[in-house]
Amino acid sequence: MMLSILLSTVLLFVSFSIGTSYENAQRKMARGIAGTATVSVSPKDANHVVDLNDIPELSSVQTKVGLLKGRALYHENGYYETIDLIASDLMLLNQINKPRLVGGGEIKDFTGNQIILPDRFTLKYGIKKGDTVTLQIGGIPTSFEVAEIACYDTVFLRHTRGATALLPKSTLEEILQYENGYSEILIEPAMGVSADELIDTLLKELSDSSLVVSKIVNETQIAADARQKSMPFFLISFFSLTMSVFIIYSSYKVITLDRLPIIGTFRSIGATQKAVIRILMLESALYGCIGGIIGIPLGIGVLKLILQGMGKSLSQGIEIPMVITGTAVLLSFGVAVTVSMLSAWIPVRCASRLPIKSVILGVIGERHMPNRFIAIIGVLLFAVSVILPEAASGGMLYLAGGFSLLGLIVATILLIPLIANLLSKCLERVYAVIWGNEGMLASRNMRDNKNITQNITLLFISISAVIAITVVGNFVNTYITDVFNGAELQGFADGEMNRDFARQIEKMDGIEKVLPVYVFNHEMQCEDIVFSRLEATDNLEWYTSMLNLHYTKKDMESFAISEFSKTRSIVLSEDCLKRAGFRNGDIVTLVNGVGSNSYAIVGSFKSRATDVEAVIPSAYAVLDFGASNYNFLAYTAADPDSIMVQIRDLFGSTQNWSRTVEEFNADALSTVGAFLKPMHSMTYFILLLAAVGIVNNLLINYMQKQRTIAMYKSVGLSNRQNIKITFIESFTSGIIGAFVAITVSFLEIQTIFLVAGPKISMLPELDFRVFLSAGTMGVMITLIGSVVPITKSRKMKLVEEIKFE
């Protein structure tokens, strides 16, 4: 029981804290250079600068820091790395985000052509302090001496690719040809002033200015992202707490059985029911307190290990700080005590209310609900849970899905005793043929045996949890890390390319398909909305196969492709179509700063491979909106890696992000895997909890049958036969639990993906090996747990047991 409380406390504490820790890391990554600053002020025209004196002296401003920004490229082995150059007054910068050097120390004598680089970048390219690095700035190679190597933290932290380099302010001013002013002013608010309040104040003061005031961090988005990442851990906690209730309940049945003589003695000398309840409940509270006090430090250790592993696995290489809040500690401790006391209440109350005669004789009678009533309730709840998600739609789908998952678990728990009884009757004759009298006796022992049904329930919850979490985790891994699943493209280039550039790629040896695309990001307005991304292609058929577009209707694809080549047509994503309130066949007007024209909506689609909202023909993108250079290119080739090397070489010093699909998936896998790995590992805590509960229930079963076993032994039952009976019981309960878990978890998974279906464009591939391995683990846990009662029965003293009877 202590172990179950301990594990539940650890899992709950980790679940509460991991979301907060990750949220802190996300906030830190989002702020990056800004540090404690929350508001940014920059000129509307990127060619202009802003001065510190442009920001009025306000009581709501704590610190204002000017920041110079530039861009460079680092070239090595055919690959170009984007470098963001920054410079500032170091005294002011230290107040909001002091750079942290590897090995400690301060930045001194930082002048001339010196540079400070983060360790994540220097380790990647084998650069050491004192080395010379050459960066291409505006197409001109410029050499710098590495003055220091900094930790990948503070101003060097970033949530995008590439690296950030710190230069002396005078050096970057000379490179950018700035005499006075900065690219951006970072402002830290005074104590007690929020970012929104500071922005409102600045907007009033700068109302006639040509400056843009903006918030650096979107706190709502960060919190939502952290909540999404931590949800699987709360799922694990839910299952572990559910099992803890069963385990503590069964543990107190052991305690009350073991102490019936003591309880009887107390009652016989005048102790009241309330006194007995109070004593045992205080004891359960003590167990909860001890489990909570020990579990929280252990939880801190587990959390630290998980966050270290996640930090090392993340492609950004960021260290995720461990954040422990008083709320997490108090809630974890409170739940440990509350669960312990509530779970102990029923067995303690039952034992205290027994007649003194029953207590002394060690007999516990329990009330039974009619099986027919239980069967009707269980079957109806199960049927409603299966049907409801199929019937629901829209916003009700999520509510129906939640009810379905909970209903399936509750209905199964109600039906398990009936299923166990039915199967024990059916298996009695089968076991008699296979294993003789021992098999028949084992099957009979399972009938109306609450300890066996509790074992099956624990196995059902634990195995179904492992299956559901594994399947969903594997799907998330596939869904996020393989967004190009089903798409033909094998590589892509994101950068500015002219038509001659595309023709050179088409002539490369081994190239198969080349699809250049014009891109309009937040430039194209359609009626009352602005498309976040509109693309233009001259071959919609290739575009569809390359990016795996799924059209809303079957015949829509051929119609859209046909119309696309003839008229001014537009194809919209399903989300955009719904957001704008358009319908297929509508005529809409597209407008940008160059021109405008009417387009007919000829189709709608959804795709995981692209976040594009609209696609139009290339010819009209050029004619109507002045498109000149391509911004994206996808290709297929016999050797995608070889083509990618040549494409990067073609770009030369031009900024680009060019990747093969294989490279892209590997990067995504390192990030997503960092979050899924600890989740998968923690599912084994659930199996450990199940093992603890099963041992408890087997122990209860032994204590309730020990006098019967003693009688059997006295008339010739051997230890070998007793072991055989116990193993048959355990094996059968394990098989039933595994079968029920596999069946119900399959339905749970169907419900989960039925609810998620409208948001995704692929279905999970169910691997039977996951179900089989989880079921096998459950059976093995039951068989291993049966060793405990077998060991105790071998040490049984027959005379004392029979004499007591």
NORPE-V993606 format. One record per residue. N is the residue number from 1. RES is the residue in one small letter. OMEGA is omega in radians with two decimals (NA if undefined). Layout:
BEGIN
N_RES_OMEGA / N_RES_OMEGA
END
This chain:
BEGIN
1_m_3.11 / 2_m_-3.13 / 3_l_3.14 / 4_s_3.10 / 5_i_-3.12 / 6_l_-3.11 / 7_l_3.12 / 8_s_3.13 / 9_t_3.13 / 10_v_-3.10 / 11_l_-3.13 / 12_l_3.13 / 13_f_3.12 / 14_v_-3.14 / 15_s_3.12 / 16_f_-2.97 / 17_s_-3.04 / 18_i_3.09 / 19_g_3.13 / 20_t_-3.14 / 21_s_-3.14 / 22_y_3.09 / 23_e_3.10 / 24_n_3.13 / 25_a_3.11 / 26_q_3.12 / 27_r_-3.14 / 28_k_3.13 / 29_m_-3.12 / 30_a_3.13 / 31_r_3.10 / 32_g_-3.11 / 33_i_-2.98 / 34_a_-3.13 / 35_g_-3.12 / 36_t_3.08 / 37_a_-3.11 / 38_t_-3.09 / 39_v_3.12 / 40_s_3.06 / 41_v_-3.11 / 42_s_3.14 / 43_p_3.10 / 44_k_3.11 / 45_d_-3.08 / 46_a_3.13 / 47_n_3.14 / 48_h_-3.14 / 49_v_3.09 / 50_v_-3.11 / 51_d_3.11 / 52_l_-3.13 / 53_n_3.09 / 54_d_3.13 / 55_i_-3.10 / 56_p_3.09 / 57_e_-3.09 / 58_l_3.12 / 59_s_-3.13 / 60_s_-3.14 / 61_v_3.10 / 62_q_-3.09 / 63_t_3.01 / 64_k_-3.04 / 65_v_3.09 / 66_g_-3.10 / 67_l_3.02 / 68_l_-3.11 / 69_k_3.06 / 70_g_-3.12 / 71_r_3.11 / 72_a_3.10 / 73_l_3.04 / 74_y_-3.04 / 75_h_3.06 / 76_e_3.10 / 77_n_3.08 / 78_g_-3.12 / 79_y_-3.13 / 80_y_3.12 / 81_e_3.11 / 82_t_3.11 / 83_i_3.03 / 84_d_3.14 / 85_l_3.09 / 86_i_3.07 / 87_a_-3.12 / 88_s_2.96 / 89_d_-3.01 / 90_l_3.13 / 91_m_3.10 / 92_l_-3.13 / 93_l_-3.14 / 94_n_-3.11 / 95_q_-3.12 / 96_i_-3.06 / 97_n_-3.05 / 98_k_3.09 / 99_p_-3.10 / 100_r_-3.10 / 101_l_3.06 / 102_v_-3.12 / 103_g_3.13 / 104_g_-3.14 / 105_g_-3.11 / 106_e_3.06 / 107_i_-3.11 / 108_k_3.08 / 109_d_-3.08 / 110_f_-3.07 / 111_t_3.03 / 112_g_-3.11 / 113_n_3.06 / 114_q_-3.09 / 115_i_3.04 / 116_i_-3.08 / 117_l_3.12 / 118_p_-3.09 / 119_d_3.12 / 120_r_3.13 / 121_f_-3.08 / 122_t_3.10 / 123_l_-3.12 / 124_k_-3.07 / 125_y_3.08 / 126_g_-3.13 / 127_i_-3.13 / 128_k_3.11 / 129_k_-3.11 / 130_g_3.11 / 131_d_3.07 / 132_t_3.08 / 133_v_-3.14 / 134_t_3.11 / 135_l_3.08 / 136_q_-3.11 / 137_i_-3.08 / 138_g_3.13 / 139_g_-3.12 / 140_i_3.10 / 141_p_3.14 / 142_t_-3.09 / 143_s_3.13 / 144_f_3.02 / 145_e_3.13 / 146_v_-3.10 / 147_a_-3.13 / 148_e_3.01 / 149_i_-3.06 / 150_a_3.05 / 151_c_3.09 / 152_y_-2.99 / 153_d_3.08 / 154_t_-3.06 / 155_v_-3.10 / 156_f_-3.12 / 157_l_-3.12 / 158_r_3.10 / 159_h_3.05 / 160_t_-3.12 / 161_r_3.14 / 162_g_-3.10 / 163_a_3.07 / 164_t_-3.14 / 165_a_3.14 / 166_l_3.12 / 167_l_2.99 / 168_p_-3.06 / 169_k_-3.11 / 170_s_-3.13 / 171_t_-3.12 / 172_l_3.07 / 173_e_-3.14 / 174_e_-3.13 / 175_i_-3.10 / 176_l_-3.12 / 177_q_3.04 / 178_y_3.07 / 179_e_3.11 / 180_n_3.07 / 181_g_-3.07 / 182_y_3.08 / 183_s_-3.04 / 184_e_3.04 / 185_i_3.08 / 186_l_-3.05 / 187_i_3.05 / 188_e_-3.11 / 189_p_3.08 / 190_a_-3.13 / 191_m_3.10 / 192_g_-3.14 / 193_v_-3.14 / 194_s_3.13 / 195_a_3.14 / 196_d_3.12 / 197_e_3.13 / 198_l_3.12 / 199_i_3.12 / 200_d_3.14 / 201_t_-3.12 / 202_l_3.14 / 203_l_3.09 / 204_k_-3.11 / 205_e_-3.06 / 206_l_-3.04 / 207_s_-3.13 / 208_d_-3.05 / 209_s_3.08 / 210_s_-3.09 / 211_l_3.10 / 212_v_3.10 / 213_v_-3.09 / 214_s_3.09 / 215_k_-3.07 / 216_i_-3.02 / 217_v_3.02 / 218_n_-3.06 / 219_e_-3.11 / 220_t_-3.14 / 221_q_3.13 / 222_i_3.14 / 223_a_-3.13 / 224_a_3.13 / 225_d_3.12 / 226_a_3.14 / 227_r_-3.14 / 228_q_-3.13 / 229_k_-3.06 / 230_s_-3.11 / 231_m_3.11 / 232_p_-3.14 / 233_f_3.05 / 234_f_3.04 / 235_l_3.09 / 236_i_3.14 / 237_s_3.12 / 238_f_3.14 / 239_f_-3.11 / 240_s_3.10 / 241_l_3.10 / 242_t_3.14 / 243_m_3.12 / 244_s_3.10 / 245_v_3.11 / 246_f_-3.06 / 247_i_-3.12 / 248_i_3.09 / 249_y_-3.13 / 250_s_3.11 / 251_s_3.13 / 252_y_3.00 / 253_k_3.06 / 254_v_-3.10 / 255_i_-3.11 / 256_t_3.06 / 257_l_-3.09 / 258_d_-3.05 / 259_r_3.12 / 260_l_3.10 / 261_p_3.14 / 262_i_3.11 / 263_i_3.11 / 264_g_3.11 / 265_t_3.11 / 266_f_-3.10 / 267_r_-3.08 / 268_s_-3.14 / 269_i_2.98 / 270_g_3.12 / 271_a_-3.13 / 272_t_3.08 / 273_q_-3.12 / 274_k_-3.14 / 275_a_3.14 / 276_v_3.13 / 277_i_-3.10 / 278_r_-3.12 / 279_i_-3.08 / 280_l_3.11 / 281_m_3.05 / 282_l_3.09 / 283_e_3.12 / 284_s_3.09 / 285_a_3.11 / 286_l_3.08 / 287_y_3.13 / 288_g_3.14 / 289_c_-3.13 / 290_i_3.13 / 291_g_3.13 / 292_g_-3.12 / 293_i_3.13 / 294_i_-3.04 / 295_g_-3.10 / 296_i_3.05 / 297_p_3.08 / 298_l_3.10 / 299_g_3.10 / 300_i_3.12 / 301_g_3.12 / 302_v_3.13 / 303_l_-3.14 / 304_k_3.13 / 305_l_-3.12 / 306_i_-3.10 / 307_l_3.08 / 308_q_3.13 / 309_g_3.12 / 310_m_-3.13 / 311_g_-3.13 / 312_k_-3.08 / 313_s_-3.11 / 314_l_-3.11 / 315_s_3.12 / 316_q_3.11 / 317_g_-3.06 / 318_i_3.02 / 319_e_-3.13 / 320_i_-3.09 / 321_p_3.11 / 322_m_-3.13 / 323_v_-3.13 / 324_i_-3.13 / 325_t_3.08 / 326_g_3.12 / 327_t_-3.14 / 328_a_-3.13 / 329_v_-3.09 / 330_l_3.14 / 331_l_3.14 / 332_s_3.13 / 333_f_-3.13 / 334_g_3.13 / 335_v_3.13 / 336_a_-3.13 / 337_v_-3.09 / 338_t_3.13 / 339_v_3.13 / 340_s_-3.08 / 341_m_-3.13 / 342_l_-3.13 / 343_s_-3.13 / 344_a_-3.00 / 345_w_-3.05 / 346_i_3.13 / 347_p_3.13 / 348_v_-3.13 / 349_r_3.13 / 350_c_-3.11 / 351_a_-3.08 / 352_s_-3.08 / 353_r_3.13 / 354_l_3.00 / 355_p_-3.08 / 356_i_-3.14 / 357_k_-3.14 / 358_s_-3.13 / 359_v_-3.11 / 360_i_3.14 / 361_l_3.11 / 362_g_-3.11 / 363_v_3.08 / 364_i_3.09 / 365_g_-3.12 / 366_e_3.11 / 367_r_-3.11 / 368_h_3.04 / 369_m_-3.13 / 370_p_-3.11 / 371_n_-3.12 / 372_r_3.13 / 373_f_3.12 / 374_i_-3.11 / 375_a_-3.13 / 376_i_3.13 / 377_i_-3.09 / 378_g_-3.11 / 379_v_3.13 / 380_l_3.14 / 381_l_3.13 / 382_f_-3.12 / 383_a_3.12 / 384_v_-3.12 / 385_s_3.13 / 386_v_-3.02 / 387_i_-2.99 / 388_l_3.14 / 389_p_3.12 / 390_e_-3.08 / 391_a_-3.06 / 392_a_3.11 / 393_s_3.11 / 394_g_-3.10 / 395_g_-3.13 / 396_m_-3.09 / 397_l_-3.12 / 398_y_3.12 / 399_l_3.12 / 400_a_3.13 / 401_g_3.10 / 402_g_3.10 / 403_f_-3.12 / 404_s_-3.14 / 405_l_3.13 / 406_l_-3.14 / 407_g_3.11 / 408_l_3.14 / 409_i_-3.11 / 410_v_-3.13 / 411_a_3.14 / 412_t_3.11 / 413_i_3.11 / 414_l_-3.04 / 415_l_-3.07 / 416_i_3.12 / 417_p_3.14 / 418_l_3.11 / 419_i_-3.14 / 420_a_3.12 / 421_n_-3.13 / 422_l_-3.13 / 423_l_3.13 / 424_s_3.09 / 425_k_-3.14 / 426_c_-3.05 / 427_l_-3.07 / 428_e_-3.14 / 429_r_3.13 / 430_v_-3.14 / 431_y_3.12 / 432_a_3.12 / 433_v_-3.06 / 434_i_-3.01 / 435_w_3.08 / 436_g_-3.08 / 437_n_3.13 / 438_e_3.11 / 439_g_3.12 / 440_m_3.13 / 441_l_3.11 / 442_a_3.12 / 443_s_3.11 / 444_r_-3.13 / 445_n_-3.12 / 446_m_-3.06 / 447_r_-3.14 / 448_d_-3.14 / 449_n_-3.06 / 450_k_3.13 / 451_n_3.09 / 452_i_-3.13 / 453_t_3.07 / 454_q_3.05 / 455_n_3.13 / 456_i_3.12 / 457_t_3.12 / 458_l_3.12 / 459_l_3.13 / 460_f_-3.11 / 461_i_-3.07 / 462_s_-3.11 / 463_i_3.13 / 464_s_3.09 / 465_a_-3.14 / 466_v_-3.13 / 467_i_-3.09 / 468_a_-3.12 / 469_i_-3.14 / 470_t_-3.11 / 471_v_3.14 / 472_v_3.12 / 473_g_3.12 / 474_n_3.13 / 475_f_3.12 / 476_v_3.12 / 477_n_-3.14 / 478_t_-3.04 / 479_y_-3.07 / 480_i_-3.05 / 481_t_3.13 / 482_d_-3.12 / 483_v_-3.14 / 484_f_3.12 / 485_n_-3.11 / 486_g_3.13 / 487_a_-3.08 / 488_e_-3.01 / 489_l_3.14 / 490_q_3.10 / 491_g_3.14 / 492_f_3.10 / 493_a_3.14 / 494_d_-3.10 / 495_g_-3.11 / 496_e_-3.08 / 497_m_3.06 / 498_n_-3.07 / 499_r_3.11 / 500_d_3.10 / 501_f_-3.13 / 502_a_3.14 / 503_r_3.12 / 504_q_3.10 / 505_i_3.14 / 506_e_-3.10 / 507_k_-3.11 / 508_m_3.12 / 509_d_3.09 / 510_g_3.14 / 511_i_-3.12 / 512_e_3.12 / 513_k_3.05 / 514_v_-3.10 / 515_l_3.07 / 516_p_-3.03 / 517_v_2.95 / 518_y_-3.09 / 519_v_3.04 / 520_f_3.14 / 521_n_3.11 / 522_h_-3.11 / 523_e_-3.00 / 524_m_3.11 / 525_q_3.12 / 526_c_-3.05 / 527_e_-3.07 / 528_d_-3.11 / 529_i_3.04 / 530_v_3.13 / 531_f_3.08 / 532_s_3.10 / 533_r_3.03 / 534_l_-3.13 / 535_e_3.14 / 536_a_-3.13 / 537_t_3.12 / 538_d_-3.12 / 539_n_-3.10 / 540_l_3.13 / 541_e_3.08 / 542_w_3.14 / 543_y_-3.14 / 544_t_-3.11 / 545_s_-3.13 / 546_m_-3.05 / 547_l_3.01 / 548_n_3.10 / 549_l_3.06 / 550_h_-3.11 / 551_y_-3.04 / 552_t_3.14 / 553_k_-3.06 / 554_k_-3.06 / 555_d_-3.06 / 556_m_-3.07 / 557_e_-3.11 / 558_s_3.12 / 559_f_-3.12 / 560_a_-3.13 / 561_i_3.14 / 562_s_-3.11 / 563_e_-3.09 / 564_f_-3.08 / 565_s_-3.05 / 566_k_-2.97 / 567_t_3.03 / 568_r_-3.06 / 569_s_3.09 / 570_i_3.08 / 571_v_-3.07 / 572_l_3.01 / 573_s_-3.11 / 574_e_3.14 / 575_d_-3.14 / 576_c_3.14 / 577_l_-3.14 / 578_k_-3.11 / 579_r_-3.09 / 580_a_-3.13 / 581_g_3.12 / 582_f_3.02 / 583_r_3.10 / 584_n_-3.09 / 585_g_3.12 / 586_d_3.03 / 587_i_-3.11 / 588_v_-3.13 / 589_t_3.08 / 590_l_-3.10 / 591_v_2.91 / 592_n_-3.07 / 593_g_-3.06 / 594_v_-3.07 / 595_g_3.12 / 596_s_3.09 / 597_n_-3.12 / 598_s_-3.13 / 599_y_3.12 / 600_a_3.09 / 601_i_-3.05 / 602_v_3.13 / 603_g_3.08 / 604_s_-3.01 / 605_f_2.90 / 606_k_-3.08 / 607_s_3.05 / 608_r_-3.02 / 609_a_-3.12 / 610_t_3.07 / 611_d_-3.13 / 612_v_3.13 / 613_e_-3.10 / 614_a_3.11 / 615_v_3.10 / 616_i_3.10 / 617_p_-3.13 / 618_s_-3.07 / 619_a_-3.12 / 620_y_3.05 / 621_a_3.10 / 622_v_-3.05 / 623_l_-3.03 / 624_d_-2.95 / 625_f_3.00 / 626_g_3.10 / 627_a_-3.09 / 628_s_-3.12 / 629_n_3.05 / 630_y_3.12 / 631_n_-3.12 / 632_f_3.13 / 633_l_3.09 / 634_a_-3.12 / 635_y_2.93 / 636_t_-3.08 / 637_a_3.08 / 638_a_3.10 / 639_d_-3.08 / 640_p_-3.12 / 641_d_3.14 / 642_s_3.11 / 643_i_-3.11 / 644_m_3.10 / 645_v_-3.14 / 646_q_3.12 / 647_i_3.12 / 648_r_3.11 / 649_d_3.11 / 650_l_-3.14 / 651_f_-3.13 / 652_g_-3.11 / 653_s_3.13 / 654_t_-3.12 / 655_q_3.13 / 656_n_3.00 / 657_w_-3.04 / 658_s_-3.06 / 659_r_2.89 / 660_t_3.12 / 661_v_3.13 / 662_e_3.10 / 663_e_-3.13 / 664_f_-3.13 / 665_n_3.13 / 666_a_3.10 / 667_d_-3.13 / 668_a_-3.13 / 669_l_-3.12 / 670_s_3.14 / 671_t_-3.10 / 672_v_3.13 / 673_g_3.12 / 674_a_-3.14 / 675_f_-3.09 / 676_l_-3.08 / 677_k_3.11 / 678_p_3.12 / 679_m_3.10 / 680_h_-3.13 / 681_s_-3.08 / 682_m_3.05 / 683_t_3.13 / 684_y_3.00 / 685_f_3.12 / 686_i_3.10 / 687_l_3.08 / 688_l_3.07 / 689_l_3.12 / 690_a_3.13 / 691_a_3.11 / 692_v_-3.13 / 693_g_-3.13 / 694_i_3.09 / 695_v_3.10 / 696_n_-3.10 / 697_n_3.09 / 698_l_3.11 / 699_l_3.08 / 700_i_-3.13 / 701_n_3.12 / 702_y_-3.11 / 703_m_3.13 / 704_q_-3.11 / 705_k_-2.96 / 706_q_3.12 / 707_r_3.08 / 708_t_3.10 / 709_i_3.12 / 710_a_3.11 / 711_m_3.11 / 712_y_-3.13 / 713_k_-3.12 / 714_s_3.13 / 715_v_2.97 / 716_g_3.10 / 717_l_-3.12 / 718_s_3.08 / 719_n_3.14 / 720_r_3.13 / 721_q_3.11 / 722_n_3.10 / 723_i_-3.13 / 724_k_3.13 / 725_i_-3.11 / 726_t_3.14 / 727_f_3.12 / 728_i_3.09 / 729_e_-3.11 / 730_s_-3.13 / 731_f_-3.11 / 732_t_3.13 / 733_s_3.09 / 734_g_3.12 / 735_i_3.13 / 736_i_3.13 / 737_g_-3.13 / 738_a_-3.13 / 739_f_3.13 / 740_v_-3.12 / 741_a_-3.13 / 742_i_-3.13 / 743_t_-3.07 / 744_v_-3.14 / 745_s_3.06 / 746_f_3.11 / 747_l_3.10 / 748_e_-3.14 / 749_i_3.10 / 750_q_3.12 / 751_t_-3.13 / 752_i_-3.07 / 753_f_3.01 / 754_l_3.10 / 755_v_-3.10 / 756_a_-3.03 / 757_g_-3.12 / 758_p_-3.08 / 759_k_-3.08 / 760_i_-3.10 / 761_s_3.09 / 762_m_3.12 / 763_l_-3.11 / 764_p_3.00 / 765_e_-3.07 / 766_l_3.12 / 767_d_-3.10 / 768_f_-3.13 / 769_r_3.09 / 770_v_3.13 / 771_f_-3.09 / 772_l_-3.11 / 773_s_3.10 / 774_a_3.11 / 775_g_3.12 / 776_t_3.10 / 777_m_3.12 / 778_g_3.11 / 779_v_-3.13 / 780_m_3.11 / 781_i_-3.14 / 782_t_-3.14 / 783_l_3.13 / 784_i_3.14 / 785_g_-3.11 / 786_s_3.12 / 787_v_-3.10 / 788_v_3.12 / 789_p_3.10 / 790_i_3.13 / 791_t_-3.13 / 792_k_-3.12 / 793_s_3.11 / 794_r_-3.13 / 795_k_-3.08 / 796_m_3.07 / 797_k_-2.98 / 798_l_-3.06 / 799_v_-3.12 / 800_e_-3.13 / 801_e_-3.12 / 802_i_3.11 / 803_k_3.13 / 804_f_3.13 / 805_e_NA
END
